[in-house]
Amino acid sequence: MADSEIMGARWGEIQPNGTYVLGKFARMDPNDPQGAIHFDADAVGAHEQIEVTKPDSRYQLRFVAANRIVTFLGIPDAPNGKQVRCFESRPADARGPSESPIIVTMPVSGLIMATVEYIEGGRHWQSVPLTLVRL
């Protein structure tokens, strides 16, 4: 992956039969002061573009038009360390553990997945992944 790459992000879900179904693209309105992320776009336009960077040893996903980074909720935010299907955003200068995903390419499907995983206080935390799509 390049030092900086513009991509789209989709919600994905594993079905009971084991297949992986991709949902719609993530979108953020730059005029929304709350920075809400909506998974309702059919294609990637200006409000759906996510810049994937690695400013240090960790990755970062930033909505370009809104200049906000993706927060993977469910790391200590979820009760009992369970996975949640929720993402938020924060200002670009407010990065912490839940804004710094691990990005991997799945060997069989080739899907590019972004998730957060770390151990804090003796507990293992993991977020639900986003699927990144090259444009």
Secondary structure, 3 states (H helix, E strand, C coil): CCCEEEEEEEEEEECCCCCEEEEEEEECCCCCCCCCCEEEECCCCHHHCEEEECCCCCCEEEECCCCEEEEECCCCCCHHHCCCCCEEEEECCCCCHHHCCEEEECCCCCCEEEECEEEECCEEEECCCEEEEEC
